[in-house]
Each structure stands twice: as structure tokens, then as C-alpha cells.
């Protein structure tokens, strides 16, 4: 939660500087953000490749629960597909936003790069809201939809920001599942966001 | 546009090669880059008068997407939960 507030404050500061035109527009034209994005992707990859021990733990998970990241991704796609029919944006654009799975920083950055600031803003807010919904409603989800539900709702955030609330509501025995789910869905975000952005 | 994925793969390979090294600062670098990019995203949104004018509408649309995305994934998890054996200790971990 604190992390989202810090990120939002960086976004808000940029927003104010942009509105007031205090920030030199030539910086944006230079496509500075692409190079920072490339550096970000490299370091995200680095942190994945750097933890082979974590991956070994995942072999303890029950085979059927191994499908949880898949049901999360497909369920998200179905959900945003339904709502996309009421929007002026295309279904593929909505699928790109949904594929952020709560990883608002990376997904909004990628979508801005490919689709522009308007869709990037929607992606940022939608994925922040997803995290907030999970943090607030996790107990209700666990009660009515089973103990895997808060993990699915948390999407790509279940190994960091929503991890504590998931352990609290679903139980400590779900910690490996939660980390596994976050790890796999985290990894899926750049792929599926890029894929859906490349389609009309 | 898939070029960013190449950067990620290069990172994975590099990270794996350096797996024996204790590298604590990588999460700090990631966070700093994210802050910088979100700041730049803010600037890009701010200079775009159309987006600024429609900010409330975009927020509403984002909320709808978030609700439906979350709901869809919860229903998926619910179905998976129903077909998963419920004996204690067995429903998520092997023996």
C-alpha cells in the first residue's frame, strides 16, 4: 500500500509538471523513456534468473494447483473481454490492460510506449485498483470463492504487495502457492501485454 | 516492439550466470527505474490536454476493468478450488 502511494506520488508530480509545462518537452521527444524501459526489463529479468532456489520450492505444490496462474490469466481475459464490448477501445486493448494483472508500473509503461498516454493511464489506474480491491476484499473472496480466490485476485502482486494479506486470510500453508502464483504471473505480464498491444 | 522482451531474456541469462553472487541492490535499481518511468508517464499524460480533460472518465473506465478482471480471475480460482481435493494438507502441497 505504501509502495503504491509512493509510485502514485511520482506519477502525480510528473503529471503536475506536465500540465504546467515546466518539464522540457524535448525530453519526451527524445524517447528517453524507451531506454529506461529497456534497462528496467533487463533488471527484472536479472532478478528472475538470479533466484533458481525459489523455483526449486515450487515442485512441492499439488499438481492441480499448479494451474492457478493459468486460471487467473484466462479468467482475467474473459472478464475484461465482457466489459470491452461497452467501450470505445478495442478488445485487444482491454486484454492488454487486463494482462497487467495488477503489475501497474510495468504494464502501464509498456502500454504507454505502444498505445499512448491515454490507454497507459487507464492501465495504470485499472491495475492499481486491482491491487487495492485485493487488499480490501481478500477476506470476502476467501469466504465465498475458496482460499485460492485472494491469490487469483492479487494477480502478479502475490509475492510482494498482497502477500501478507493473502497469508492472513487463506493461511500460512498457502505461502508457497502465493509466491509461485506471483512468480509465474509476474513473468507473464511483459509477454501478454506486448502480445495484445501488437494486435489491433 | 518485442525488443523489450530481448532485454528481459538477456537479464535472465545474466542473472543466472551471476546466481552465486549476492546482489542485494537489484531490487533498489528496479524500484528507482519504476519511479523514474512513472514520473515520465505522468509528464506525458500531463502535456496531453485530452487525457487531462478526461481524467475522471478514464478513472471510471479503469475501475470497471479492474472489477471485471478481478471477478473473472476469482471465478477461475473458484472452479479450480472446487475440483481440488480438500483433505487437510493435501489440497495444495504434495506429501
HADDOCK unambig.tbl for C-alpha pairs under 7 A between the chains (distance, minus, plus):
assign (segid A and resid 7 and name CA) (segid B and resid 35 and name CA) 6.06 0.50 0.50
assign (segid A and resid 7 and name CA) (segid B and resid 38 and name CA) 6.93 0.50 0.50
assign (segid A and resid 10 and name CA) (segid B and resid 35 and name CA) 6.15 0.50 0.50
assign (segid A and resid 10 and name CA) (segid B and resid 38 and name CA) 6.19 0.50 0.50
assign (segid A and resid 10 and name CA) (segid B and resid 39 and name CA) 4.87 0.50 0.50
assign (segid A and resid 11 and name CA) (segid B and resid 38 and name CA) 5.09 0.50 0.50
assign (segid A and resid 11 and name CA) (segid B and resid 39 and name CA) 4.62 0.50 0.50
assign (segid A and resid 11 and name CA) (segid B and resid 41 and name CA) 6.63 0.50 0.50
assign (segid A and resid 11 and name CA) (segid B and resid 42 and name CA) 4.52 0.50 0.50
assign (segid A and resid 12 and name CA) (segid B and resid 42 and name CA) 6.15 0.50 0.50
assign (segid A and resid 13 and name CA) (segid B and resid 39 and name CA) 6.68 0.50 0.50
assign (segid A and resid 13 and name CA) (segid B and resid 42 and name CA) 7.00 0.50 0.50
assign (segid A and resid 14 and name CA) (segid B and resid 39 and name CA) 4.62 0.50 0.50
assign (segid A and resid 14 and name CA) (segid B and resid 40 and name CA) 6.09 0.50 0.50
assign (segid A and resid 14 and name CA) (segid B and resid 42 and name CA) 4.15 0.50 0.50
assign (segid A and resid 14 and name CA) (segid B and resid 43 and name CA) 4.32 0.50 0.50
assign (segid A and resid 15 and name CA) (segid B and resid 42 and name CA) 4.06 0.50 0.50
assign (segid A and resid 15 and name CA) (segid B and resid 43 and name CA) 4.83 0.50 0.50
assign (segid A and resid 15 and name CA) (segid B and resid 45 and name CA) 6.20 0.50 0.50
assign (segid A and resid 15 and name CA) (segid B and resid 46 and name CA) 4.42 0.50 0.50
assign (segid A and resid 16 and name CA) (segid B and resid 46 and name CA) 6.41 0.50 0.50
assign (segid A and resid 17 and name CA) (segid B and resid 43 and name CA) 6.22 0.50 0.50
assign (segid A and resid 18 and name CA) (segid B and resid 43 and name CA) 4.27 0.50 0.50
assign (segid A and resid 18 and name CA) (segid B and resid 44 and name CA) 6.61 0.50 0.50
assign (segid A and resid 18 and name CA) (segid B and resid 46 and name CA) 3.97 0.50 0.50
assign (segid A and resid 18 and name CA) (segid B and resid 47 and name CA) 4.68 0.50 0.50
assign (segid A and resid 19 and name CA) (segid B and resid 46 and name CA) 4.37 0.50 0.50
assign (segid A and resid 19 and name CA) (segid B and resid 47 and name CA) 5.31 0.50 0.50
assign (segid A and resid 21 and name CA) (segid B and resid 47 and name CA) 6.73 0.50 0.50
assign (segid A and resid 33 and name CA) (segid B and resid 37 and name CA) 6.46 0.50 0.50
assign (segid A and resid 33 and name CA) (segid B and resid 40 and name CA) 6.99 0.50 0.50
assign (segid A and resid 36 and name CA) (segid B and resid 33 and name CA) 6.67 0.50 0.50
assign (segid A and resid 38 and name CA) (segid B and resid 4 and name CA) 5.70 0.50 0.50
assign (segid A and resid 38 and name CA) (segid B and resid 7 and name CA) 6.07 0.50 0.50
assign (segid A and resid 40 and name CA) (segid B and resid 30 and name CA) 6.10 0.50 0.50
assign (segid A and resid 40 and name CA) (segid B and resid 33 and name CA) 6.03 0.50 0.50
assign (segid A and resid 41 and name CA) (segid B and resid 4 and name CA) 6.49 0.50 0.50
assign (segid A and resid 41 and name CA) (segid B and resid 7 and name CA) 5.80 0.50 0.50
assign (segid A and resid 41 and name CA) (segid B and resid 8 and name CA) 4.77 0.50 0.50
assign (segid A and resid 42 and name CA) (segid B and resid 7 and name CA) 4.95 0.50 0.50
assign (segid A and resid 42 and name CA) (segid B and resid 8 and name CA) 4.57 0.50 0.50
assign (segid A and resid 42 and name CA) (segid B and resid 10 and name CA) 6.51 0.50 0.50
assign (segid A and resid 42 and name CA) (segid B and resid 11 and name CA) 4.33 0.50 0.50
assign (segid A and resid 43 and name CA) (segid B and resid 11 and name CA) 5.94 0.50 0.50
assign (segid A and resid 43 and name CA) (segid B and resid 26 and name CA) 6.85 0.50 0.50
assign (segid A and resid 43 and name CA) (segid B and resid 30 and name CA) 6.27 0.50 0.50
assign (segid A and resid 44 and name CA) (segid B and resid 8 and name CA) 6.67 0.50 0.50
assign (segid A and resid 44 and name CA) (segid B and resid 30 and name CA) 6.82 0.50 0.50
assign (segid A and resid 45 and name CA) (segid B and resid 8 and name CA) 4.52 0.50 0.50
assign (segid A and resid 45 and name CA) (segid B and resid 9 and name CA) 6.12 0.50 0.50
assign (segid A and resid 45 and name CA) (segid B and resid 11 and name CA) 4.27 0.50 0.50
assign (segid A and resid 45 and name CA) (segid B and resid 12 and name CA) 4.28 0.50 0.50
assign (segid A and resid 46 and name CA) (segid B and resid 11 and name CA) 4.19 0.50 0.50
assign (segid A and resid 46 and name CA) (segid B and resid 12 and name CA) 4.63 0.50 0.50
assign (segid A and resid 46 and name CA) (segid B and resid 14 and name CA) 6.15 0.50 0.50
assign (segid A and resid 46 and name CA) (segid B and resid 15 and name CA) 4.10 0.50 0.50
assign (segid A and resid 47 and name CA) (segid B and resid 15 and name CA) 6.27 0.50 0.50
assign (segid A and resid 47 and name CA) (segid B and resid 26 and name CA) 6.91 0.50 0.50
assign (segid A and resid 48 and name CA) (segid B and resid 12 and name CA) 6.00 0.50 0.50
assign (segid A and resid 49 and name CA) (segid B and resid 12 and name CA) 4.23 0.50 0.50
assign (segid A and resid 49 and name CA) (segid B and resid 13 and name CA) 6.24 0.50 0.50
assign (segid A and resid 49 and name CA) (segid B and resid 15 and name CA) 4.47 0.50 0.50
assign (segid A and resid 49 and name CA) (segid B and resid 16 and name CA) 4.42 0.50 0.50
assign (segid A and resid 50 and name CA) (segid B and resid 15 and name CA) 4.40 0.50 0.50
assign (segid A and resid 50 and name CA) (segid B and resid 16 and name CA) 4.98 0.50 0.50
assign (segid A and resid 50 and name CA) (segid B and resid 18 and name CA) 6.79 0.50 0.50
assign (segid A and resid 50 and name CA) (segid B and resid 19 and name CA) 4.77 0.50 0.50
assign (segid A and resid 51 and name CA) (segid B and resid 19 and name CA) 6.80 0.50 0.50
assign (segid A and resid 60 and name CA) (segid B and resid 93 and name CA) 5.70 0.50 0.50
assign (segid A and resid 60 and name CA) (segid B and resid 94 and name CA) 5.71 0.50 0.50
assign (segid A and resid 61 and name CA) (segid B and resid 92 and name CA) 5.72 0.50 0.50
assign (segid A and resid 61 and name CA) (segid B and resid 93 and name CA) 4.53 0.50 0.50
assign (segid A and resid 61 and name CA) (segid B and resid 94 and name CA) 6.01 0.50 0.50
assign (segid A and resid 62 and name CA) (segid B and resid 91 and name CA) 6.83 0.50 0.50
assign (segid A and resid 62 and name CA) (segid B and resid 92 and name CA) 4.80 0.50 0.50
assign (segid A and resid 62 and name CA) (segid B and resid 93 and name CA) 4.71 0.50 0.50
assign (segid A and resid 62 and name CA) (segid B and resid 94 and name CA) 5.20 0.50 0.50
assign (segid A and resid 64 and name CA) (segid B and resid 84 and name CA) 6.55 0.50 0.50
assign (segid A and resid 65 and name CA) (segid B and resid 92 and name CA) 6.08 0.50 0.50
assign (segid A and resid 68 and name CA) (segid B and resid 77 and name CA) 6.53 0.50 0.50
assign (segid A and resid 71 and name CA) (segid B and resid 73 and name CA) 6.51 0.50 0.50
assign (segid A and resid 71 and name CA) (segid B and resid 76 and name CA) 4.94 0.50 0.50
assign (segid A and resid 71 and name CA) (segid B and resid 77 and name CA) 6.21 0.50 0.50
assign (segid A and resid 72 and name CA) (segid B and resid 73 and name CA) 4.39 0.50 0.50
assign (segid A and resid 72 and name CA) (segid B and resid 76 and name CA) 6.15 0.50 0.50
assign (segid A and resid 72 and name CA) (segid B and resid 77 and name CA) 6.70 0.50 0.50
assign (segid A and resid 73 and name CA) (segid B and resid 73 and name CA) 6.77 0.50 0.50
assign (segid A and resid 75 and name CA) (segid B and resid 72 and name CA) 4.21 0.50 0.50
assign (segid A and resid 75 and name CA) (segid B and resid 73 and name CA) 4.09 0.50 0.50
assign (segid A and resid 75 and name CA) (segid B and resid 75 and name CA) 6.84 0.50 0.50
assign (segid A and resid 75 and name CA) (segid B and resid 76 and name CA) 5.25 0.50 0.50
assign (segid A and resid 76 and name CA) (segid B and resid 69 and name CA) 4.32 0.50 0.50
assign (segid A and resid 76 and name CA) (segid B and resid 70 and name CA) 6.41 0.50 0.50
assign (segid A and resid 76 and name CA) (segid B and resid 72 and name CA) 4.90 0.50 0.50
assign (segid A and resid 76 and name CA) (segid B and resid 73 and name CA) 4.89 0.50 0.50
assign (segid A and resid 77 and name CA) (segid B and resid 69 and name CA) 6.90 0.50 0.50
assign (segid A and resid 78 and name CA) (segid B and resid 72 and name CA) 6.21 0.50 0.50
assign (segid A and resid 79 and name CA) (segid B and resid 68 and name CA) 4.73 0.50 0.50
assign (segid A and resid 79 and name CA) (segid B and resid 69 and name CA) 4.89 0.50 0.50
assign (segid A and resid 79 and name CA) (segid B and resid 71 and name CA) 6.75 0.50 0.50
assign (segid A and resid 79 and name CA) (segid B and resid 72 and name CA) 4.58 0.50 0.50
assign (segid A and resid 80 and name CA) (segid B and resid 65 and name CA) 5.92 0.50 0.50
assign (segid A and resid 80 and name CA) (segid B and resid 68 and name CA) 5.74 0.50 0.50
assign (segid A and resid 80 and name CA) (segid B and resid 69 and name CA) 5.40 0.50 0.50
assign (segid A and resid 83 and name CA) (segid B and resid 65 and name CA) 6.92 0.50 0.50
assign (segid A and resid 83 and name CA) (segid B and resid 68 and name CA) 6.98 0.50 0.50
assign (segid A and resid 98 and name CA) (segid B and resid 69 and name CA) 6.16 0.50 0.50
assign (segid A and resid 105 and name CA) (segid B and resid 34 and name CA) 6.39 0.50 0.50
assign (segid A and resid 105 and name CA) (segid B and resid 38 and name CA) 6.84 0.50 0.50
assign (segid A and resid 109 and name CA) (segid B and resid 37 and name CA) 6.93 0.50 0.50
assign (segid A and resid 117 and name CA) (segid B and resid 44 and name CA) 6.40 0.50 0.50
assign (segid A and resid 117 and name CA) (segid B and resid 45 and name CA) 5.46 0.50 0.50
assign (segid A and resid 118 and name CA) (segid B and resid 51 and name CA) 5.60 0.50 0.50
assign (segid A and resid 122 and name CA) (segid B and resid 58 and name CA) 5.68 0.50 0.50
assign (segid A and resid 122 and name CA) (segid B and resid 59 and name CA) 6.63 0.50 0.50
assign (segid A and resid 122 and name CA) (segid B and resid 62 and name CA) 5.16 0.50 0.50
assign (segid A and resid 123 and name CA) (segid B and resid 62 and name CA) 6.92 0.50 0.50
assign (segid A and resid 125 and name CA) (segid B and resid 59 and name CA) 6.47 0.50 0.50
assign (segid A and resid 125 and name CA) (segid B and resid 62 and name CA) 5.70 0.50 0.50
assign (segid A and resid 126 and name CA) (segid B and resid 62 and name CA) 4.16 0.50 0.50
assign (segid A and resid 126 and name CA) (segid B and resid 63 and name CA) 5.68 0.50 0.50
assign (segid A and resid 126 and name CA) (segid B and resid 65 and name CA) 6.09 0.50 0.50
assign (segid A and resid 126 and name CA) (segid B and resid 66 and name CA) 4.94 0.50 0.50
assign (segid A and resid 127 and name CA) (segid B and resid 66 and name CA) 6.47 0.50 0.50
assign (segid A and resid 129 and name CA) (segid B and resid 63 and name CA) 6.46 0.50 0.50
assign (segid A and resid 129 and name CA) (segid B and resid 66 and name CA) 5.96 0.50 0.50
assign (segid A and resid 130 and name CA) (segid B and resid 66 and name CA) 5.09 0.50 0.50
assign (segid A and resid 130 and name CA) (segid B and resid 70 and name CA) 6.55 0.50 0.50
assign (segid A and resid 145 and name CA) (segid B and resid 74 and name CA) 6.93 0.50 0.50
assign (segid A and resid 145 and name CA) (segid B and resid 78 and name CA) 5.05 0.50 0.50
assign (segid A and resid 146 and name CA) (segid B and resid 78 and name CA) 5.88 0.50 0.50
assign (segid A and resid 146 and name CA) (segid B and resid 81 and name CA) 6.27 0.50 0.50
assign (segid A and resid 148 and name CA) (segid B and resid 77 and name CA) 5.69 0.50 0.50
assign (segid A and resid 148 and name CA) (segid B and resid 81 and name CA) 6.54 0.50 0.50
assign (segid A and resid 149 and name CA) (segid B and resid 74 and name CA) 4.90 0.50 0.50
assign (segid A and resid 149 and name CA) (segid B and resid 77 and name CA) 5.29 0.50 0.50
assign (segid A and resid 149 and name CA) (segid B and resid 78 and name CA) 6.27 0.50 0.50
assign (segid A and resid 152 and name CA) (segid B and resid 73 and name CA) 5.60 0.50 0.50
assign (segid A and resid 152 and name CA) (segid B and resid 74 and name CA) 5.75 0.50 0.50
assign (segid A and resid 152 and name CA) (segid B and resid 77 and name CA) 6.11 0.50 0.50
assign (segid A and resid 153 and name CA) (segid B and resid 70 and name CA) 5.13 0.50 0.50
assign (segid A and resid 153 and name CA) (segid B and resid 73 and name CA) 6.07 0.50 0.50
assign (segid A and resid 153 and name CA) (segid B and resid 74 and name CA) 5.87 0.50 0.50
assign (segid A and resid 194 and name CA) (segid B and resid 2 and name CA) 6.82 0.50 0.50
